[in-house]
Amino acid sequence: MVIEEDTRQQAGKHEAKHRAFQEMGVEVLRSKLAFGDYCLPPRVAVDTKASIMEIAGNLCGSQKETARVREEMKLARACGSVLIFLIEVGKYKQPADLIGESFRLKSGKVVEGIQLYRAMETCAARYGCRFEFCPPSEAGRRVMELLRGDGNGE
């Protein structure tokens, strides 16, 4: 199990709690919390992407970028959270719609749609994340549906 501890908790002042957490097999992740000192991670987290190019860069771009996103997906899984990538484009409805397309990243690298589709499928299988698409005009509503769990977010 993973719990979050507020970064404003003074370091070194809570060692007894930390030992107890360790004995219980609880991992402590320090993060700035809006309120409270400890909390459980959310069950659902939504990461919005403004374009196909953004998610293509995250999953098929530089090694540094793909490693960063992979670590984010691993952490979400370890915390028991479902990470949903919501890509704000109206042209595509599902990852399979990317097949047959190609995308040029800012770096000049061309990512084939089949490569991006396979990367999404691999990430979904390995880390339990999901990839959804919606028009930008519907993104706010969709984020709330996913967070509330009334849009298959849980």
C-alpha positions as CSV (number, residue, x, y, z in Angstrom):
1,M,0.0,0.0,0.0
2,V,1.1,3.6,-0.7
3,I,0.0,6.6,1.3
4,E,0.9,10.3,0.7
5,E,2.5,12.5,3.4
6,D,2.4,16.2,3.1
7,T,5.8,17.8,2.3
8,R,5.1,20.3,5.1
9,Q,5.5,17.6,7.7
10,Q,8.8,18.3,9.3
11,A,11.5,15.8,8.3
12,G,12.8,13.7,11.2
13,K,9.9,14.6,13.5
14,H,7.7,11.6,12.6
15,E,10.2,8.6,12.6
16,A,8.0,6.5,14.9
17,K,5.1,6.7,12.4
18,H,7.4,6.0,9.5
19,R,8.8,2.9,11.3
20,A,5.2,1.7,11.9
21,F,4.3,2.3,8.3
22,Q,7.4,0.4,7.2
23,E,6.5,-2.5,9.5
24,M,3.1,-2.6,7.9
25,G,4.5,-2.7,4.4
26,V,3.2,0.9,3.7
27,E,5.3,3.0,1.4
28,V,5.2,6.8,2.0
29,L,5.2,9.1,-0.9
30,R,5.8,12.8,0.0
31,S,3.7,15.2,-1.9
32,K,2.2,18.6,-1.2
33,L,-1.3,18.0,0.0
34,A,-4.1,20.6,-0.2
35,F,-5.1,19.7,3.4
36,G,-4.2,17.2,6.0
37,D,-0.9,15.4,6.7
38,Y,-1.7,11.9,5.3
39,C,-4.0,10.6,2.6
40,L,-4.6,7.7,0.3
41,P,-3.9,8.3,-3.4
42,P,-6.9,8.8,-5.6
43,R,-8.6,5.8,-7.2
44,V,-8.7,7.6,-10.5
45,A,-6.4,10.2,-12.0
46,V,-6.9,12.0,-15.3
47,D,-3.9,13.3,-17.4
48,T,-5.2,15.5,-20.2
49,K,-3.3,15.8,-23.4
50,A,-4.0,18.7,-25.7
51,S,-3.1,16.8,-28.9
52,I,-2.0,13.5,-30.5
53,M,1.5,15.0,-30.8
54,E,1.7,15.4,-27.0
55,I,0.8,11.8,-26.2
56,A,3.0,10.6,-29.2
57,G,5.9,12.5,-27.7
58,N,5.2,11.0,-24.2
59,L,5.0,7.4,-25.5
60,C,7.2,7.4,-28.6
61,G,9.5,10.5,-28.2
62,S,12.8,10.8,-26.5
63,Q,14.0,8.1,-24.1
64,K,14.0,10.7,-21.3
65,E,10.4,11.6,-21.9
66,T,9.1,8.0,-22.3
67,A,11.0,7.0,-19.1
68,R,9.4,9.9,-17.2
69,V,5.9,8.9,-18.4
70,R,6.5,5.2,-17.7
71,E,7.5,6.0,-14.1
72,E,4.3,8.0,-13.7
73,M,2.3,5.1,-14.9
74,K,4.2,2.7,-12.6
75,L,3.6,5.0,-9.6
76,A,-0.1,5.2,-10.4
77,R,-0.4,1.4,-10.5
78,A,1.6,1.1,-7.3
79,C,-0.7,3.5,-5.6
80,G,-3.8,1.5,-6.7
81,S,-4.9,4.3,-9.0
82,V,-6.2,4.0,-12.6
83,L,-4.4,6.6,-14.7
84,I,-6.5,7.8,-17.6
85,F,-5.0,9.7,-20.4
86,L,-7.7,11.9,-22.0
87,I,-6.5,13.1,-25.4
88,E,-8.5,16.2,-26.4
89,V,-9.0,15.7,-30.2
90,G,-12.3,15.2,-32.0
91,K,-10.9,13.3,-35.0
92,Y,-10.3,10.0,-33.2
93,K,-12.6,8.0,-30.9
94,Q,-10.3,5.2,-29.8
95,P,-6.6,4.2,-30.1
96,A,-7.2,1.8,-33.0
97,D,-8.3,4.9,-35.1
98,L,-4.6,6.0,-35.1
99,I,-3.6,3.0,-37.4
100,G,-2.8,4.3,-40.8
101,E,-1.9,7.8,-39.7
102,S,1.5,9.3,-39.0
103,F,2.5,12.2,-36.8
104,R,5.6,14.5,-36.9
105,L,6.8,15.5,-33.5
106,K,8.5,18.8,-32.8
107,S,11.8,17.0,-32.8
108,G,11.1,16.1,-36.5
109,K,10.7,12.4,-35.6
110,V,7.8,10.7,-37.4
111,V,5.6,8.4,-35.3
112,E,3.5,6.0,-37.2
113,G,-0.1,5.5,-35.9
114,I,0.4,1.8,-35.5
115,Q,3.5,2.4,-33.4
116,L,1.5,4.8,-31.1
117,Y,-1.4,2.4,-31.0
118,R,0.9,-0.4,-29.9
119,A,2.5,1.8,-27.3
120,M,-0.9,2.6,-25.8
121,E,-1.9,-1.1,-25.8
122,T,1.4,-2.1,-24.1
123,C,1.0,0.6,-21.5
124,A,-2.6,-0.4,-20.8
125,A,-1.6,-4.0,-20.4
126,R,1.5,-3.3,-18.2
127,Y,0.3,-0.5,-16.1
128,G,-3.4,-0.6,-16.1
129,C,-3.8,2.9,-17.6
130,R,-6.4,3.8,-20.2
131,F,-6.4,6.1,-23.2
132,E,-9.5,8.0,-24.2
133,F,-10.4,10.6,-26.7
134,C,-12.9,13.4,-26.7
135,P,-13.3,16.8,-28.4
136,P,-11.8,19.7,-26.5
137,S,-15.3,21.2,-25.9
138,E,-16.3,18.1,-23.9
139,A,-13.0,17.6,-21.9
140,G,-14.2,19.4,-18.7
141,R,-17.4,17.3,-18.5
142,R,-15.5,14.1,-19.4
143,V,-12.8,14.7,-16.7
144,M,-15.6,15.1,-14.1
145,E,-17.3,11.9,-15.2
146,L,-14.1,9.9,-15.0
147,L,-13.2,11.3,-11.5
148,R,-16.7,10.6,-10.2
149,G,-16.7,7.1,-11.6
150,D,-19.8,7.7,-13.6
151,G,-17.9,7.5,-16.9
152,N,-16.3,4.1,-16.3
153,G,-13.4,5.8,-14.4
154,E,-13.3,3.1,-11.8
